[in-house]
Amino acid sequence: MRKRLLLPLLASAALTGVVALAPTASAEADPPGCGKEFFCIYAGEGQTGQLLVKSQHSWTGSVSGRSVFNNGIPYPDADHIQLTWTYQGATYGQCLHYNPGPGTYKLDFAEGVTFTGAKWRGEC
């Protein structure tokens, strides 16, 4: 009888050990040229191609690109980005969390998007 109880207990203990050793979520590696505390816009999808904008401060302008990355750090009321862009005559916006989330911290865009602003802000 003791062997029947011992086997499930050993299996449970082994599983608990595996779960305890599982890694926690961590930040994604910095994209090329975009270190911590920066928001960046890239010419290519997936944070590739030329780095078009790299800013530690809120930014306004007009630049065509294909991807963005918020590599900010936790900071009260200034670690998320309110991104604005235009596409085919309409204006859009979205709040981006900082890497690693939770939530969206990077985006890819269709060709023809023009970014017009990135304002540091608090929670989305």
OpenMM code with the backbone's topology and positions (N, CA, C; nanometers):
from openmm import Vec3, app, unit

residues = "MET ARG LYS ARG LEU LEU LEU PRO LEU LEU ALA SER ALA ALA LEU THR GLY VAL VAL ALA LEU ALA PRO THR ALA SER ALA GLU ALA ASP PRO PRO GLY CYS GLY LYS GLU PHE PHE CYS ILE TYR ALA GLY GLU GLY GLN THR GLY GLN LEU LEU VAL LYS SER GLN HIS SER TRP THR GLY SER VAL SER GLY ARG SER VAL PHE ASN ASN GLY ILE PRO TYR PRO ASP ALA ASP HIS ILE GLN LEU THR TRP THR TYR GLN GLY ALA THR TYR GLY GLN CYS LEU HIS TYR ASN PRO GLY PRO GLY THR TYR LYS LEU ASP PHE ALA GLU GLY VAL THR PHE THR GLY ALA LYS TRP ARG GLY GLU CYS".split()
positions = [
    Vec3(0.0810, -0.1189, 0.0000),
    Vec3(0.0000, 0.0000, 0.0000),
    Vec3(0.0867, 0.1271, 0.0000),
    Vec3(0.1945, 0.1229, 0.0771),
    Vec3(0.2806, 0.2403, 0.0834),
    Vec3(0.3458, 0.2693, -0.0512),
    Vec3(0.3792, 0.1655, -0.1299),
    Vec3(0.4389, 0.1868, -0.2613),
    Vec3(0.3428, 0.2598, -0.3528),
    Vec3(0.2140, 0.2284, -0.3442),
    Vec3(0.1145, 0.2962, -0.4293),
    Vec3(0.1047, 0.4442, -0.3949),
    Vec3(0.1176, 0.4794, -0.2708),
    Vec3(0.1121, 0.6196, -0.2296),
    Vec3(0.2431, 0.6913, -0.2593),
    Vec3(0.3526, 0.6217, -0.2469),
    Vec3(0.4834, 0.6830, -0.2644),
    Vec3(0.5086, 0.7246, -0.4095),
    Vec3(0.4698, 0.6425, -0.5045),
    Vec3(0.4937, 0.6734, -0.6449),
    Vec3(0.4247, 0.8027, -0.6888),
    Vec3(0.2945, 0.8211, -0.6616),
    Vec3(0.2324, 0.9489, -0.6995),
    Vec3(0.2947, 1.0693, -0.6282),
    Vec3(0.3367, 1.0526, -0.5042),
    Vec3(0.3995, 1.1629, -0.4314),
    Vec3(0.5336, 1.2000, -0.4942),
    Vec3(0.6121, 1.0997, -0.5338),
    Vec3(0.7401, 1.1272, -0.5990),
    Vec3(0.7189, 1.1956, -0.7336),
    Vec3(0.6206, 1.1498, -0.8100),
    Vec3(0.5911, 1.2122, -0.9394),
    Vec3(0.5471, 1.3565, -0.9201),
    Vec3(0.4651, 1.3806, -0.8210),
    Vec3(0.4180, 1.5163, -0.7934),
    Vec3(0.5346, 1.6055, -0.7524),
    Vec3(0.6233, 1.5554, -0.6695),
    Vec3(0.7390, 1.6333, -0.6257),
    Vec3(0.8304, 1.6647, -0.7438),
    Vec3(0.8501, 1.5684, -0.8328),
    Vec3(0.9343, 1.5914, -0.9502),
    Vec3(0.8746, 1.6992, -1.0396),
    Vec3(0.7436, 1.6942, -1.0616),
    Vec3(0.6769, 1.7941, -1.1442),
    Vec3(0.6873, 1.9324, -1.0802),
    Vec3(0.6703, 1.9387, -0.9500),
    Vec3(0.6820, 2.0662, -0.8796),
    Vec3(0.8221, 2.1235, -0.8979),
    Vec3(0.9243, 2.0389, -0.8937),
    Vec3(1.0613, 2.0845, -0.9140),
    Vec3(1.0827, 2.1399, -1.0531),
    Vec3(1.0239, 2.0772, -1.1544),
    Vec3(1.0360, 2.1245, -1.2921),
    Vec3(0.9675, 2.2591, -1.3081),
    Vec3(0.8473, 2.2738, -1.2523),
    Vec3(0.7744, 2.3994, -1.2611),
    Vec3(0.8495, 2.5099, -1.1887),
    Vec3(0.9073, 2.4793, -1.0744),
    Vec3(0.9811, 2.5805, -0.9978),
    Vec3(1.1045, 2.6283, -1.0731),
    Vec3(1.1627, 2.5430, -1.1580),
    Vec3(1.2830, 2.5806, -1.2324),
    Vec3(1.2523, 2.6473, -1.3659),
    Vec3(1.1249, 2.6521, -1.4053),
    Vec3(1.0883, 2.7136, -1.5332),
    Vec3(1.1218, 2.8625, -1.5296),
    Vec3(1.1792, 2.9165, -1.6369),
    Vec3(1.2175, 3.0575, -1.6377),
    Vec3(1.0947, 3.1493, -1.6396),
    Vec3(1.1120, 3.2667, -1.5826),
    Vec3(1.0047, 3.3659, -1.5859),
    Vec3(1.0171, 3.4469, -1.7143),
    Vec3(0.9114, 3.5181, -1.7499),
    Vec3(0.9141, 3.6007, -1.8711),
    Vec3(1.0206, 3.7085, -1.8559),
    Vec3(1.0936, 3.7338, -1.9623),
    Vec3(1.1973, 3.8359, -1.9568),
    Vec3(1.1851, 3.9265, -2.0782),
    Vec3(1.2539, 4.0358, -2.0702),
    Vec3(1.2486, 4.1340, -2.1778),
    Vec3(1.3117, 4.0781, -2.3048),
    Vec3(1.2556, 4.1193, -2.4171),
    Vec3(1.3127, 4.0844, -2.5466),
    Vec3(1.4441, 4.1597, -2.5634),
    Vec3(1.5365, 4.1000, -2.6357),
    Vec3(1.6646, 4.1665, -2.6618),
    Vec3(1.6408, 4.3011, -2.7303),
    Vec3(1.7286, 4.3969, -2.7015),
    Vec3(1.7180, 4.5282, -2.7652),
    Vec3(1.7293, 4.5128, -2.9167),
    Vec3(1.6417, 4.5799, -2.9913),
    Vec3(1.6575, 4.5765, -3.1369),
    Vec3(1.7791, 4.6607, -3.1772),
    Vec3(1.8301, 4.6421, -3.2994),
    Vec3(1.9517, 4.7132, -3.3427),
    Vec3(1.9440, 4.8650, -3.3224),
    Vec3(2.0387, 4.9181, -3.2451),
    Vec3(2.0496, 5.0623, -3.2259),
    Vec3(1.9510, 5.1229, -3.1284),
    Vec3(1.8634, 5.0424, -3.0684),
    Vec3(1.7571, 5.0949, -2.9808),
    Vec3(1.7746, 5.0419, -2.8397),
    Vec3(1.8620, 5.1073, -2.7641),
    Vec3(1.8880, 5.0652, -2.6270),
    Vec3(1.7729, 5.0965, -2.5335),
    Vec3(1.7860, 5.0510, -2.4096),
    Vec3(1.6847, 5.0778, -2.3084),
    Vec3(1.6626, 5.2289, -2.2948),
    Vec3(1.5403, 5.2664, -2.2635),
    Vec3(1.4943, 5.4044, -2.2431),
    Vec3(1.4624, 5.4760, -2.3737),
    Vec3(1.4631, 5.4070, -2.4880),
    Vec3(1.4363, 5.4708, -2.6160),
    Vec3(1.3122, 5.4140, -2.6830),
    Vec3(1.2510, 5.4967, -2.7643),
    Vec3(1.1464, 5.4569, -2.8580),
    Vec3(1.2077, 5.4691, -2.9963),
    Vec3(1.1849, 5.3679, -3.0835),
    Vec3(1.2507, 5.3685, -3.2143),
    Vec3(1.1552, 5.3341, -3.3283),
    Vec3(1.1811, 5.3946, -3.4428),
    Vec3(1.1082, 5.3658, -3.5669),
    Vec3(1.2102, 5.3158, -3.6688),
    Vec3(1.1742, 5.2067, -3.7384),
    Vec3(1.2626, 5.1432, -3.8361),
    Vec3(1.2013, 5.1461, -3.9760),
    Vec3(1.2893, 5.1440, -4.0748),
    Vec3(1.2457, 5.1441, -4.2146),
    Vec3(1.1842, 5.0106, -4.2551),
    Vec3(1.2292, 4.8997, -4.1956),
    Vec3(1.1810, 4.7676, -4.2319),
    Vec3(1.0930, 4.7047, -4.1259),
    Vec3(1.0222, 4.5995, -4.1649),
    Vec3(0.9403, 4.5245, -4.0702),
    Vec3(1.0293, 4.4534, -3.9691),
    Vec3(0.9740, 4.4252, -3.8519),
    Vec3(1.0479, 4.3502, -3.7507),
    Vec3(1.1705, 4.4203, -3.6980),
    Vec3(1.1674, 4.5527, -3.6925),
    Vec3(1.2782, 4.6344, -3.6430),
    Vec3(1.4061, 4.6064, -3.7222),
    Vec3(1.3916, 4.6090, -3.8549),
    Vec3(1.5052, 4.5895, -3.9442),
    Vec3(1.5221, 4.7132, -4.0317),
    Vec3(1.6300, 4.7158, -4.1071),
    Vec3(1.6553, 4.8285, -4.1961),
    Vec3(1.7070, 4.9478, -4.1191),
    Vec3(1.7033, 5.0610, -4.1825),
    Vec3(1.7562, 5.1845, -4.1244),
    Vec3(1.6765, 5.2263, -4.0017),
    Vec3(1.7479, 5.2694, -3.8978),
    Vec3(1.6868, 5.3278, -3.7786),
    Vec3(1.6524, 5.4724, -3.8125),
    Vec3(1.5233, 5.5039, -3.8193),
    Vec3(1.4783, 5.6358, -3.8643),
    Vec3(1.4594, 5.7352, -3.7505),
    Vec3(1.4097, 5.6871, -3.6370),
    Vec3(1.3872, 5.7733, -3.5199),
    Vec3(1.4309, 5.6961, -3.3964),
    Vec3(1.5073, 5.7637, -3.3104),
    Vec3(1.5488, 5.7087, -3.1812),
    Vec3(1.5343, 5.8222, -3.0820),
    Vec3(1.4417, 5.8075, -2.9857),
    Vec3(1.4142, 5.9202, -2.8980),
    Vec3(1.3870, 5.8769, -2.7544),
    Vec3(1.4455, 5.9508, -2.6604),
    Vec3(1.4157, 5.9330, -2.5181),
    Vec3(1.3058, 6.0287, -2.4748),
    Vec3(1.2657, 6.1174, -2.5619),
    Vec3(1.1658, 6.2185, -2.5303),
    Vec3(1.0492, 6.2049, -2.6269),
    Vec3(0.9387, 6.2692, -2.5955),
    Vec3(0.8267, 6.2705, -2.6900),
    Vec3(0.8762, 6.3273, -2.8225),
    Vec3(0.8222, 6.2723, -2.9310),
    Vec3(0.8698, 6.3090, -3.0647),
    Vec3(0.7513, 6.3453, -3.1536),
    Vec3(0.7677, 6.4477, -3.2356),
    Vec3(0.6717, 6.4785, -3.3421),
    Vec3(0.7507, 6.5012, -3.4695),
    Vec3(0.6893, 6.4682, -3.5795),
    Vec3(0.7560, 6.4834, -3.7078),
    Vec3(0.6750, 6.4162, -3.8161),
    Vec3(0.7421, 6.3721, -3.9196),
    Vec3(0.6784, 6.3037, -4.0312),
    Vec3(0.7822, 6.2128, -4.0953),
    Vec3(0.7695, 6.0839, -4.0702),
    Vec3(0.8647, 5.9881, -4.1242),
    Vec3(0.7911, 5.8599, -4.1635),
    Vec3(0.8201, 5.8109, -4.2834),
    Vec3(0.7609, 5.6857, -4.3298),
    Vec3(0.8477, 5.5703, -4.2820),
    Vec3(0.7850, 5.4687, -4.2259),
    Vec3(0.8572, 5.3529, -4.1753),
    Vec3(0.7672, 5.2310, -4.1723),
    Vec3(0.8223, 5.1183, -4.1263),
    Vec3(0.7479, 4.9929, -4.1274),
    Vec3(0.7339, 4.9276, -3.9903),
    Vec3(0.8138, 4.9704, -3.8890),
    Vec3(0.8001, 4.9084, -3.7575),
    Vec3(0.8451, 5.0036, -3.6475),
    Vec3(0.7922, 4.9775, -3.5273),
    Vec3(0.8261, 5.0583, -3.4095),
    Vec3(0.8543, 4.9655, -3.2916),
    Vec3(0.9264, 5.0181, -3.1921),
    Vec3(0.9612, 4.9416, -3.0727),
    Vec3(0.9715, 5.0377, -2.9556),
    Vec3(0.8984, 5.0103, -2.8474),
    Vec3(0.9103, 5.0892, -2.7255),
    Vec3(1.0019, 5.0129, -2.6305),
    Vec3(1.1231, 5.0614, -2.6160),
    Vec3(1.2209, 4.9980, -2.5279),
    Vec3(1.2379, 5.0798, -2.4008),
    Vec3(1.1287, 5.1428, -2.3586),
    Vec3(1.1306, 5.2216, -2.2360),
    Vec3(1.1498, 5.1347, -2.1135),
    Vec3(1.1624, 5.1995, -2.0000),
    Vec3(1.1777, 5.1305, -1.8723),
    Vec3(1.0641, 5.1740, -1.7808),
    Vec3(1.0328, 5.0963, -1.6778),
    Vec3(0.9263, 5.1368, -1.5864),
    Vec3(0.9549, 5.2746, -1.5268),
    Vec3(0.8618, 5.3659, -1.5463),
    Vec3(0.8766, 5.5007, -1.4936),
    Vec3(0.7365, 5.5600, -1.4811),
    Vec3(0.6954, 5.6005, -1.3623),
    Vec3(0.5586, 5.6494, -1.3431),
    Vec3(0.5208, 5.7616, -1.4405),
    Vec3(0.4095, 5.7444, -1.5071),
    Vec3(0.3506, 5.8423, -1.5990),
    Vec3(0.4360, 5.8738, -1.7221),
    Vec3(0.5379, 5.7917, -1.7521),
    Vec3(0.6199, 5.8203, -1.8702),
    Vec3(0.6933, 5.6962, -1.9203),
    Vec3(0.6256, 5.5813, -1.9232),
    Vec3(0.6926, 5.4611, -1.9731),
    Vec3(0.6178, 5.3954, -2.0892),
    Vec3(0.5013, 5.4476, -2.1215),
    Vec3(0.4254, 5.3999, -2.2366),
    Vec3(0.4325, 5.5073, -2.3455),
    Vec3(0.4073, 5.4662, -2.4687),
    Vec3(0.4121, 5.5599, -2.5817),
    Vec3(0.2739, 5.5689, -2.6451),
    Vec3(0.2260, 5.6912, -2.6654),
    Vec3(0.1052, 5.7125, -2.7455),
    Vec3(0.1530, 5.7433, -2.8863),
    Vec3(0.1409, 5.6438, -2.9732),
    Vec3(0.1901, 5.6530, -3.1104),
    Vec3(0.0791, 5.7033, -3.2019),
    Vec3(0.1118, 5.7947, -3.2924),
    Vec3(0.0161, 5.8395, -3.3940),
    Vec3(0.0797, 5.8244, -3.5316),
    Vec3(-0.0059, 5.7907, -3.6289),
    Vec3(0.0398, 5.7744, -3.7664),
    Vec3(-0.0754, 5.7981, -3.8614),
    Vec3(-0.0398, 5.8227, -3.9874),
    Vec3(-0.1413, 5.8375, -4.0920),
    Vec3(-0.1220, 5.7260, -4.1943),
    Vec3(-0.2351, 5.6873, -4.2546),
    Vec3(-0.2322, 5.5854, -4.3591),
    Vec3(-0.3515, 5.6070, -4.4496),
    Vec3(-0.3254, 5.6280, -4.5767),
    Vec3(-0.4281, 5.6510, -4.6775),
    Vec3(-0.5263, 5.7609, -4.6356),
    Vec3(-0.4705, 5.8709, -4.5848),
    Vec3(-0.5492, 5.9885, -4.5519),
    Vec3(-0.6168, 5.9882, -4.4162),
    Vec3(-0.6101, 5.8798, -4.3413),
    Vec3(-0.6720, 5.8727, -4.2082),
    Vec3(-0.5623, 5.8735, -4.1010),
    Vec3(-0.5963, 5.9259, -3.9829),
    Vec3(-0.5033, 5.9301, -3.8703),
    Vec3(-0.5419, 5.8224, -3.7692),
    Vec3(-0.4413, 5.7534, -3.7178),
    Vec3(-0.4617, 5.6450, -3.6219),
    Vec3(-0.3731, 5.6659, -3.5006),
    Vec3(-0.4034, 5.5956, -3.3939),
    Vec3(-0.3213, 5.6012, -3.2742),
    Vec3(-0.3330, 5.4736, -3.1941),
    Vec3(-0.2281, 5.4455, -3.1176),
    Vec3(-0.2289, 5.3296, -3.0287),
    Vec3(-0.1262, 5.3520, -2.9192),
    Vec3(-0.1595, 5.3048, -2.8013),
    Vec3(-0.0672, 5.3102, -2.6884),
    Vec3(0.0181, 5.1833, -2.6888),
    Vec3(0.1483, 5.2006, -2.6708),
    Vec3(0.2415, 5.0884, -2.6644),
    Vec3(0.3042, 5.0797, -2.5263),
    Vec3(0.2971, 4.9614, -2.4658),
    Vec3(0.3621, 4.9340, -2.3386),
    Vec3(0.5133, 4.9305, -2.3614),
    Vec3(0.5906, 4.9224, -2.2564),
    Vec3(0.7350, 4.9073, -2.2728),
    Vec3(0.7715, 4.7581, -2.2726),
    Vec3(0.8808, 4.7253, -2.3351),
    Vec3(0.9332, 4.5887, -2.3424),
    Vec3(0.9638, 4.5382, -2.2020),
    Vec3(0.9074, 4.4256, -2.1575),
    Vec3(0.8476, 4.3142, -2.2273),
    Vec3(0.6955, 4.3075, -2.2197),
    Vec3(0.6269, 4.4097, -2.1870),
    Vec3(0.4823, 4.4010, -2.1731),
    Vec3(0.4464, 4.3822, -2.0276),
    Vec3(0.3291, 4.3483, -1.9897),
    Vec3(0.2267, 4.2878, -2.0757),
    Vec3(0.1706, 4.3903, -2.1730),
    Vec3(0.1224, 4.3406, -2.2805),
    Vec3(0.0681, 4.4287, -2.3818),
    Vec3(0.1659, 4.4486, -2.4959),
    Vec3(0.1209, 4.5218, -2.5954),
    Vec3(0.1985, 4.5438, -2.7168),
    Vec3(0.3087, 4.6456, -2.6927),
    Vec3(0.4310, 4.6110, -2.7298),
    Vec3(0.5437, 4.7044, -2.7194),
    Vec3(0.6153, 4.7230, -2.8528),
    Vec3(0.5742, 4.6480, -2.9564),
    Vec3(0.6311, 4.6645, -3.0902),
    Vec3(0.5216, 4.6351, -3.1921),
    Vec3(0.5335, 4.7007, -3.3078),
    Vec3(0.4342, 4.6829, -3.4139),
    Vec3(0.5020, 4.6877, -3.5503),
    Vec3(0.4436, 4.6156, -3.6455),
    Vec3(0.4806, 4.6250, -3.7867),
    Vec3(0.3672, 4.6941, -3.8609),
    Vec3(0.3995, 4.7666, -3.9670),
    Vec3(0.3008, 4.8432, -4.0414),
    Vec3(0.3112, 4.8164, -4.1909),
    Vec3(0.2021, 4.8463, -4.2598),
    Vec3(0.1987, 4.8348, -4.4056),
    Vec3(0.2838, 4.9454, -4.4671),
    Vec3(0.3293, 4.9225, -4.5880),
    Vec3(0.4015, 5.0257, -4.6607),
    Vec3(0.3073, 5.1435, -4.6826),
    Vec3(0.3587, 5.2643, -4.6691),
    Vec3(0.2776, 5.3837, -4.6888),
    Vec3(0.2350, 5.4518, -4.5597),
    Vec3(0.2729, 5.3968, -4.4453),
    Vec3(0.2411, 5.4587, -4.3161),
    Vec3(0.3395, 5.5718, -4.2896),
    Vec3(0.2881, 5.6842, -4.2398),
    Vec3(0.3722, 5.7964, -4.1982),
    Vec3(0.3500, 5.8198, -4.0498),
    Vec3(0.4558, 5.8075, -3.9714),
    Vec3(0.4479, 5.8314, -3.8273),
    Vec3(0.4563, 5.9812, -3.8025),
    Vec3(0.3706, 6.0300, -3.7129),
    Vec3(0.3647, 6.1734, -3.6869),
    Vec3(0.3892, 6.2098, -3.5415),
    Vec3(0.3902, 6.1125, -3.4517),
    Vec3(0.4152, 6.1447, -3.3131),
    Vec3(0.4278, 6.0229, -3.2245),
    Vec3(0.5043, 6.0407, -3.1164),
    Vec3(0.5197, 5.9404, -3.0121),
    Vec3(0.5347, 6.0165, -2.8810),
    Vec3(0.4318, 6.0101, -2.7997),
    Vec3(0.4318, 6.0867, -2.6741),
    Vec3(0.4416, 5.9901, -2.5555),
    Vec3(0.5427, 6.0129, -2.4704),
    Vec3(0.5555, 5.9322, -2.3498),
    Vec3(0.4375, 5.9624, -2.2580),
    Vec3(0.3825, 5.8582, -2.1969),
    Vec3(0.2646, 5.8733, -2.1118),
    Vec3(0.2627, 5.7628, -2.0064),
    Vec3(0.1602, 5.7653, -1.9221),
    Vec3(0.1403, 5.6599, -1.8227),
    Vec3(0.0685, 5.5416, -1.8830),
    Vec3(0.0133, 5.4591, -1.7962),
    Vec3(-0.0549, 5.3358, -1.8390),
    Vec3(-0.1535, 5.3569, -1.9525),
    Vec3(-0.1607, 5.2560, -2.0377),
    Vec3(-0.2545, 5.2574, -2.1505),
    Vec3(-0.3964, 5.2367, -2.0995),
] * unit.nanometer
topology = app.Topology()
chain = topology.addChain("A")
for resn in residues:
    res = topology.addResidue(resn, chain)
    for name in ("N", "CA", "C"):
        topology.addAtom(name, app.Element.getBySymbol(name[0]), res)
